[in-house]
Amino acid sequence: MNSCSLEIKNLKINSIALCVSSCPQEQLNSLEDIQHFAKNNGSCLCIYNLNISSYTLNPKAAELCPTLPVPPSKSFPLFNRCVPQNPECYSQFASILINVVNEVDVFHRILSGIMAGRDTVIGLSVLALAFSLIMVLTFRFITTLLVHIFITLVVFGLLFVSGVLWWLYYDYTNDPSIELETEKENVKFLLGFAIISTMITMVLLSLIFVLRKRIQLTVQLFWVANKIISRVPSLLFQPLWTFLILIFFWVFWVAVLLSLGTAGSAQVISGGQVEYKILFGIRYMWWYHLVGLIWTSEFILACQQMTIAGAVVTSYFNRNKSSSPRHLILSSISVLFCYHQGTVVKGSFLITIVRIPRIILMYLYDALKEKESACARCMFKCCFCCFWCLERCLRYFNQHVYTTTAINGTNFCTSAKDALFILAKNSANIAFINCFGDFIIFLGKVFVVCFTVFGGLMAFNYHREFHVWVVPLLLVALFACLVAHSFLSVFEVVMDALFFCFAIDMETNDGSPERPYFMDQELLVNSCDSNVDTLAGR
């Protein structure tokens, strides 16, 4: 009500404040001007219960409306405040506002930053989705020339994003107008992002240089995988259904968690106050609920892997390549729920057993990092890394177990034994295939994240009125990574399942009329060009 003379107590503005639709862009010198502004803009600047027509008639209007003259003001996006533009008022208002904003907790600042830039965040999320679809189309029609162009774009993007991050860090460091604590945090985050981006760029450039001679083989591997995907195009939509099911389950999980958190009774204590007490047994049920979250989520993801593996196996081991079986995805889902739910449950349970200690270690490390010695912290980190590596190995192994189950129809233990035998006999060759194929897919994910982040840097740097933009940008980067992984992971699963089928085919057949290969002749010729005998471990 009086932005040029604020009442401050304990770093809080005690002056009367109102919510308005828009800030006055020009100075208002009289009650008539305030009334005219309210009628034209729909923004009432006086007390809520004072009717617009009474602005000039009510004898107490001078007390119920802003102090005249009302200075021209501009919206402050972080907390949506009307900041006066008069030099006399601005200096006082800005200094007070800076102190108030800096005292706000970090979570509130982050949430406010996300809400202020929500349109930009949504636009960047759509951009990440578009880049992911472009990468899917690129992998569907991949050629040697396209791989070279793609790698060139990735290298350019990495170097450019790293350069832009360092330039923005320099620009913000030398900007004398930075006073808010949130803006200083932005500078720190920019420095961290620039260092991490530079390190990732150097590592990926080194890997690209080492693996540059294997591009032709990688193209042929993708060509084989695309042959399978062209027969079953609905494979590309599996991540979408999985994502929707996971969202539904997570919403349900949160609803149950809220029920657990409010499962208690209200008791009246001294002074007539009411205290809410949680039931003794319920307070410990969140551990059980957390295990259910991890296990069920892993089960849903394992069902997707099993469905894709079943479709790939059926397509690969079909003698009539010119006429693929119909409804492979539906058939694979039917077989999964009729015969192989136990296999998926056991595989997801193994992942859960490994993930829970990793979560506990992470929690203990955060809780004890200030109290324990450097040696103890190092031990926690080593154990955490060991469990992380074990989880990655189990995920990789489970995928081959699901493929073996889809081929032989055996249970989890039998399939695990058979898969271990095939992996042990062809470990070097399968690792060789997965290494180059997964590396190109990983570059595809880097491409999506890299150019989405670049778009975000340009958008947020253009709108410098967003004082908390680093965390929304990080949120966009994580979303881009998630979307890219969801779409491109289909190629990873298909390639793993396909070449495991290939290894089993070469193990059980010899190409003779009595035992011909299941791989069609066209694919076999292309594989021979890349030394079939080497890839098959012969």
N, C-alpha and C positions, 0 to 999 in steps of 0.2 A: 504493500500500500504506500510505502515511502521508500523507494529504492535508493534515494540519496542520503538517507539517515537511518541506517539499520540498527536495531537493538540486538546486541550480541551477548550471550551468556553461555559460558562453558563451550565455546566454539560452536554454538548453535544459534541460528537466526530466530529470535523470538518475535520479530515484527510480524504483524498479520499478513498472511500470504494467501492468494487465491489461485485457483486453476483457471486458466483462460484458454480460449481456442487459438488465439494468435497474439503476437506482441505488436504494439503500436509502432509503426515505422516512422511516424512523424510526431513532433511534439504536440501535446494536447493542452491548450491553455485555459479551457473553461469546461464547465459541466456540459454545455451544449456540444462541445467537441467530443467529449466522452460518450454522450448519447448518440451522436452522429456516427462515431466509430463502431459502437455496439450494433446499430441498425444495419450498417453497411457490411460489417465483417462477421457479425454473429458472435463477437467476443465481448462478453460483459466484464468490465473492469471493476464494477462496484460489488458490494456485498450481495451474496446470492439471492436473498429474499427481497431485494429491492428491485421492483419492476423497472424496465427500461424507460417507460413513459414517466416514471416518478423521479428520474435523475435530476430534473430541473425544478420539480414541484415540492419534493420532500424537504422540510426545513433542516433535517439532519443529513442531507445528502453530502455535504462537505466532509462529514465525519465518516460516512459510509462508503465514500469513493476515494480513489488515490489522491494523494496530496498534489495540488496543482503548483506549477505546471507538470504534467506527466512527461518525462523525458522520452525521446525516441529510443527504442530498444531492439535488440536482436536476440533470437533464440540461442541458448547455449545447449548443444546437443547432448552432452553427457548426462545432465540431470534435467534438461528441458526447463531452464530458467530464462526469464527475460532479462538480459544484461543491458543496462543503460549505456547509451553511446555518447552521452555528454562527457567531455573530459573531466569535469568536476565530480560527477557521480561515478564514472567508470573506475577511477583510481581507487576509491574507497571500496566500491562493490567488488572489484576484481580481487583485491587483497584479501577481503573477508571470505570470498567464495573459494579462493585457493586454499586457505586454511581449513575451511569446512570440508572441501573435497578430499584433501590429504588425510583427514581424520577418518574418512569413511573406510570400512573394512574392505579387504581386497576382493572378496567374493561379490560384494555389492558393486564395486567398480567394474569388475569383469562382466557381471550380468548387465549392468547399464551400458557398457561398451557394445556388447552383443546386440542389445535391443536398439541402440542408436544406429548401428550399422547393419540392421537385419536385412534391409533390401539388398545391400551389397553382398552380404553373406549368402543370401538365397541365389542371387545372380551368379556368384562364383561357384556355388554347388551345382547349378545347372550347367555351367561351363565345364566342370569336372566330369559330369555325366556325358556331355557331348564329346569331350576328349577321349573318354573310355570307349564310347561307341566307335569313334574314329580308329582307335587302336584295334578293336575287334575286327573291323573291316580290313585294316592293314594286314593283320595276321591271317585273315581269310584268303587274301590274294597276294601273299608275300612272294617276292622274287629277290634275286641277288641284288639287283639295282635298288629295289625298294629297301632292302636291309641297309645298304650303304647310305641311302638318303636318310633313313630313320636314325642310324647311329650318328650321322652328321648333325641332325637336328637335336638329338639328345646331348651331344657334346656342346653344341652351341648354346642350348638351353641351360646346361649346368654352368658354363662359364659366364653367361649373361646374368643369370640369377645371382651368382656369387658376386659378380661385379656390382650389380644394382644394390645388393645388401650392404656391401662395403661403402658404396657411394651414399646411401641413405644414412648409414651410421655416421659418416663424416659430416653430412649435411645437418643432421639433428644435433650432433655434438657441438657444432659451431653456431647453432641457432640461439641467440640471446633471449628470445621470447619464451623459452621453455622454463616454466615455473612449477607446473603441477607435478606432484609425485608420480602420477600415472604416466606423464610424458617422459619423466626420467626412467621409469621402468621400461618404457618402450625402447629407449636407447640401449639399456642393458640387454633386453631381449634381442634387439637387432644385432648387437655384437655377438651374442651366442649363436644366433642363426647364421651369421656370416662365417663364423669359425667352423660350425658343423657343416655348412654347405661347401666350404672350401675343402674340408677333409674328405667329404663324400665324393666331390668332384675329382680329387687327386686319385682316390682309390679306384673309382670307376674308369678313369682314363687309363690307369695302369692295366686294369683287367681287359679293357677293350684292346689295348696294344698287344697283350699276350695272346688273346683269343682271336685276333683278326684273321688268322689263316684258316679258321674253321667255319667261316661264314657259309661257304657252299654246302657243307654238310648240314649245317643248321637249317638252311632253306629247304633241303630235301626232307629233313625230319618234320618240319612244319607242313610240307606238302602232303606227307603221309597222314598226319593228324587232320589236316583239312579235308582229306578224302573221306575220313570217317565222319567228321562234322557235317559235310555236305550230304551224307546219307541220313544223318539224324540232326537236322537243323534246330530242332527244339532243345537240344543240349544247351544252346546259348542262353536259354531263358530259365534254366534251373536255378541260378543264383537269385533271380527275382523272387521265385516262389519261396526259396529258403529264407530270404531276407524278410519277407512278409510273415512267414511262420514264426521266425525268431522275434520279430517286433510284437506279435500277438502274445507269445509266451512271456516276453520280458514285461509287458504291461500287466499281464496276469500275475507274474512273480512280484512286482512292486505292490500290487493290490493286496496280495497275501501278506507281504512284509508289513504293510501299514496295519493290517488286521492284527498281526502278531505284536506290533508296537503299541497297540491300544487294547490288548487283551488283559484287562485288570479290573480294579474296582476303585471307586472314589470313597475316601474316608474323611470324615470331619475331624479336624485337629483343633488345638487350642486357639482361641480368638475367633472361632467361627469360620476359619478358613478350611478349604477343601484340598486335600492332597491326593494325588492319583498314584496308586501303587500297583506295579506290574506283578502278576502272579509269579511265584518263585520258579516254577519249571519252564514257563514260557520265555523268560528272559534269556535262556540258553539255547532256545530253539533256532536262533538265527544262524548258528553254525550248520545245523541240519538243513536249513533253508538255503544257505550258501552252497552247500554240496549239491543240493537239488538243482540250483541254477547252473552250476558248471556241468554237471553230468547231463542234464537235459539238453543244454545248449550243444554240448559235444555230440550227443545222440542225434540231434537234428542235422548237424553238419555231416556226421558220419552217414546218415541216410542219403544225403545228397551225393556223397562220394560213392556209396554202394549203388545208387541209381545210375549214375554216369558210367561206372565200371560195368554194370550189367548190360547197359545199352551198347557200349563199345565191344564187349566180349561177344554179344549176340551178332553184331554186325561183322566182326572180324572172322568169326568161325562159321560164317555162312558161305556155303559152296557156290551158290548162285549169286555172284556179285552184281549182276545186272538187275536183280530183283531183291531188294532188301526187305526183310520182314516189316510189316506195318506196326505202327504204334509201339515202337521199341521202348519209349519212356514209360508208358502205362504198363507195358508187360514187365519191365524191370521193377517198377514200384510194386506191382502185384506179387512178383516172386519174392521181393524183399519182405513184405509184410506177412506173406504166407509161410515162408521157410527160413528167413535169415535174420529175423529180429534179434535173436540171441547173439549172433555174431556181432551185430552192430552195437548191442548193449555192452558186450564184453570189451570191444575195442574202445568205446567211449569211456568205459569205466577205468581202463588202464590210463587213459589220458587224464582223467579226473584225479586218480591216485597220485600222479606226478605233479599236477598243477597245484593241488592243495598245499603240499609242503613248500612249494615256491611262493605261494601267497603268504604263508605263515612267515617264511624267512624275510620277505619284503616288509611285512608288518613289524616284525621284531627289529629289523635293521633301522626302520624309521623311528621306532620307539626308543631304541638304545644307542643310537649313533652319537649322542652327546655324552653318554655315560661310559660306554665301553672304550677300550683301548684301540689303537690303530690295528693291532694284530687281530683282535676280535672282529672288527669291521671287515678286515680283509678276508677272514674266514667266512663271514656271512656272504660276502660277494662271491667267493669261490663256490660255495654250496649253491647259491642262487644260479650261477652260470652252469653248474653241473646239471641241475634239474632242468634248466632251460634247454640245454643240449639234449638231454634224455627225452624231453617232450618232443623236440623236433624229430629225433630219430624214431620215436614211437609213431608219430603221425605219418612219417614216410613209410614205415614198415606196415602200419595198419592199412594204408592204401593198397599195398600189394597183397595183403591178406584178403581184403575185400575182392580184389580182382581174382585171386585164386578161388575164393568161395563162389564167385559168379561162374567160373569155368567148370569147377569140379562138383559144386553143390555140397561141399563138405562143411563140417562145423568149424568153429573158430580155431580150436587147437590143431586140428588136422591141417587146415589151410595155412596156419602159421608155420607148421613144420615144413610143408611143401614150399611155401614162399621163401623160407629161410634157405632151403636147399637150392632153389633157383638163384636167389641173390648171392649165395656163397660161390656158386659156379660161374656166375656172370657178373659179379660185383663190379669189376673194373669197367666192363663194357656198358652196363646199365648206368653206372655213375658218370661215365663219359657222355652218354646220351643226355641224361638229366642235367648235367652241368651246363652244356651249351644251350639246350632248349630253355631251361629255367632262367639262364642269364639273359637271354633275349626278352623273355617275358618280364623279368625284373626291370629291364631297361624300359619296357613299355609302361610299367607302373611309375618309374621315375619320370618318364616323359609327361604323363598325366599330372602328377603332383607338381613337377617343375613349372610347367606352363600355367597351371592354375594359380600357383603361388605368385608367379610373375604378374598375372592379371590382377591378383589381389594387391600386390605392392603398388601397382600403378593406380588402382582404384582408391585405396586408402591414402596414398600420398597426394592424390588429387583433392580428396576431402580431408584436409588437415584439421577440420573442426572436430573430427572424431579423435578424442584424446586417448581412448583405450582401443587400439586397433590391432595390436600384436597378438593378443589372445584370440580374438575372432579370426585372425588370419591363420593362426595355428589350428583352430577348430576346422577351418576350411581345408587346410592341408591334410588333416586326419580324415576328414570326410572324403576328400579326393583319393587318398590312399585306400580307404575302405571300398569305395565304388570301383576303382581300378582293379583291386584284388578280387572283388566279387565277380567281375566280368571276365578277367583274364585267367582266373584260377581254373576255369573250365578247360583251357588249353593245357594247363599243367596236369590236371587229372587225366584228361584224354591221352596226353603223351605218355604219362606214366603207365596207364592201363594198356595202351596200345603196344608199347615196346616190351612190356612184361608178357603180353600175349605173343609177341613176336619171338621172345626168348623161349617160351614154352613150345611154340610151333616148331622152331628149329631144333628143340630138344627131342620132341616126340616124332617128328617126320623128317624124311630125307629127300623129298622132292621126286621120288620114284612114282611110277603109275600106281603102285600098291599103296604108298603112303605119300600122297602129294601134299605140298604146303597149302595151308588155308589162305595165305596171302595171295591176292590175285597177281597175275603175271606182270601187269603194268607196274604195280608197287614193287614186285620182286626185282624187276630190271633196274628200277631206280635205286633200290637198296644195294644191288650188286655193284652199281657204279661207285658206291661208298664203302666197298669191301664188306659184303654181307658176312663173310667168314669171320672177320675181325669183330663185328658187332655182335655176332651170335656166340662168340667165345669158342670158335672152332679152330 
